[in-house]
Amino acid sequence: MTTVLAVALDLIREAASRRWFLALGAGITLLLGVAGFTLRMDVVDGALAATRLFGQVLPTDIRSVDVALRPIFRAAAYVIFYGGLGFGVLACADFAPSLLAPGRIEHLLALPVQRWELLAGTFLGVLGLAMAGALYGAGGLTLLLAVKTGVWTLRPVLAALLASVTFAALYGGMLAASVFARSAALSAATGGALFLAGIVAGYRERLATFFEPGAPRALFRAVTSLLPRVSTLADTSADLAASAPVEALDLASQLAGIAVFGLAAVAFGIWRFEQKDF
Amino acid sequence: MLAIEAAALRKTYAGLFRREGQQALAGLDLAVPRGAAFGLLGPNGAGKTTFIKTLLGVVRPTSGVVRVLGGAPDDRAVRARIGYLPERLHLPHAWTPVAFLASVARLKRLSMTEAALLRDLARVGLVDSAQRRIGGFSKGMKQRLGLAAALLGAPDLLVLDEPTDGIDPLGRAEIRRLLTEERARGVTLFLNSHLLSETERVCDRIGILAGGRLIREGALEALCGSATRFRVRFAPGCDPAALLPLGFVARDAEGAFTCDAASPEDLNALLDRARARGALLVELARDMRDLEDVLAEALGARDGPEAAAAGGGGPGGGPSDDPGGGAGPARAPARSAGASP
């Protein structure tokens, strides 16, 4: 386990020096900074009386501040979920191909590490990166709004964590693809395909009605049954952030599904990695 | 005690669409004693890199046995005792050398302070660049850093693939000094280099690989030295024309000659006859050939009969034209050739 953590921490150190992640950190910080300095929210007796952005009054009804924040949290959850997944697919596409690069993989495999530890460490490192990014963005936004309105809630942070877990599952597929063919483009394409197919899979019940009953519909259901329900998880994430009711059983089932998909993909990648010559 | 042992080692890379894969190792037999400095030579595609990767568990053999430091290459404990420098080490450009060495140390499960890492960098002449980013390093500096990583944890076996590649002549001398220090510590050195002069200077045993088999293996002196030919130097004033009928062939105008003698008695008799003609002996040594000549001869001997027999000989099927007596075509097993270090 020590080696897995060492590999994961090395990946995070490497990411910290990459322009993509520096730009992400700078972008989030800039957005939070601008919002912090330019957004003014007047709360009177628990109600949001007025909101000013860059000194301009935004047209809003006077209502309870926690209710007024819900659409903001919902929108932020969608942005974090879909934006984070898209960003992650692009920014993390070359971690595994870089790990498997000639001159690097021989050196790593000649060290006293097990092969599975390298892939598990890479997966864990990316999961850590995704969680750190989500926590920084969602945590910063929640903190900012909490300071301005006095409404303290952890729900947007939980929603962001759900997004990072979903991304980790997609990354499992990207990792496995990289082991089969060391290519950042293939890795990104796999992530992108899983992302889009996952959105379709989330609406599979509704979309199935567009297919003719019988074999075509059964085939569509069969294919989409294997895919992660990205859009369902995005909706759940938004509901969580906006304090909408979320069935605990549904959430557990979705989490279990995404975990099974991610771990199966990583296990498949490790199985191939163990057999491969470099 | 053997540091490296390979028996009937074969590796065939299976192709996706090819029925017959590409054979990289074709029944290689090799034994390298502990404490030796072994140099592996051979043309491109001979299987050198595949063999090195097999030693490290990076490539799994199709058949045969390979043991390193008494254990299997897959064994984590065995790999912990190996230092490896790949031919083209891929380094994280944004890191400093200290961060890179710290990462390698963590993966080797060594607890090393920054001061210890700086000492290791100083050993390879990089301490002044300890805080610079690796991306700005020259090829030679990267090679030195790779060597520092290989030396972490005082390994028992050093496997170095082109260790002086890209390093300037003075730097090469430093690397040689470093490797000599490691050998004095008892380290076994396994070197793969295209620089024959480097191999000649560092190694005491040589193996020549071709077609996935070892075609020559033995002590450097036995491979390069001649058992019957000697170099002699006479004091200025000797008459080459008078010495020629005795069998002394002039090599230069400074009094250097070569002569052939089958035994010490013959050699002394020859020298007595030369002295009788007024030549005064000042230097006597066994005639040593260049490693390049040995390599060319070994490869020529291997290819010659093959070409004549249209593949009938197979890889490594060279004739027994042993030039040195002690070393020869390395048939299975190759360990008996030459003198032990």
Chai-1 contact restraints between the chains, C-beta under 6 A:
chainA,res_idxA,chainB,res_idxB,connection_type,confidence,min_distance_angstrom,max_distance_angstrom,comment,restraint_id
A,A6,B,R106,contact,1.0,0.0,6.0,A-B,restraint_1
A,A6,B,L107,contact,1.0,0.0,6.0,A-B,restraint_2
A,D10,B,S103,contact,1.0,0.0,6.0,A-B,restraint_3
A,E14,B,P92,contact,1.0,0.0,6.0,A-B,restraint_4
A,S17,B,A94,contact,1.0,0.0,6.0,A-B,restraint_5
A,A101,B,H90,contact,1.0,0.0,6.0,A-B,restraint_6
A,G103,B,P86,contact,1.0,0.0,6.0,A-B,restraint_7
A,G103,B,R88,contact,1.0,0.0,6.0,A-B,restraint_8
A,G103,B,L89,contact,1.0,0.0,6.0,A-B,restraint_9
A,G103,B,H90,contact,1.0,0.0,6.0,A-B,restraint_10
A,R104,B,H90,contact,1.0,0.0,6.0,A-B,restraint_11
A,E106,B,V58,contact,1.0,0.0,6.0,A-B,restraint_12
A,E106,B,P86,contact,1.0,0.0,6.0,A-B,restraint_13
A,H107,B,P86,contact,1.0,0.0,6.0,A-B,restraint_14
A,H107,B,L89,contact,1.0,0.0,6.0,A-B,restraint_15
A,L109,B,V58,contact,1.0,0.0,6.0,A-B,restraint_16
A,A110,B,L56,contact,1.0,0.0,6.0,A-B,restraint_17
A,A110,B,Y84,contact,1.0,0.0,6.0,A-B,restraint_18
A,L111,B,L107,contact,1.0,0.0,6.0,A-B,restraint_19
A,L111,B,K108,contact,1.0,0.0,6.0,A-B,restraint_20
A,P112,B,R76,contact,1.0,0.0,6.0,A-B,restraint_21
A,P112,B,R79,contact,1.0,0.0,6.0,A-B,restraint_22
A,P112,B,A80,contact,1.0,0.0,6.0,A-B,restraint_23
A,V113,B,L107,contact,1.0,0.0,6.0,A-B,restraint_24
A,D277,B,V59,contact,1.0,0.0,6.0,A-B,restraint_25
A,F278,B,V58,contact,1.0,0.0,6.0,A-B,restraint_26
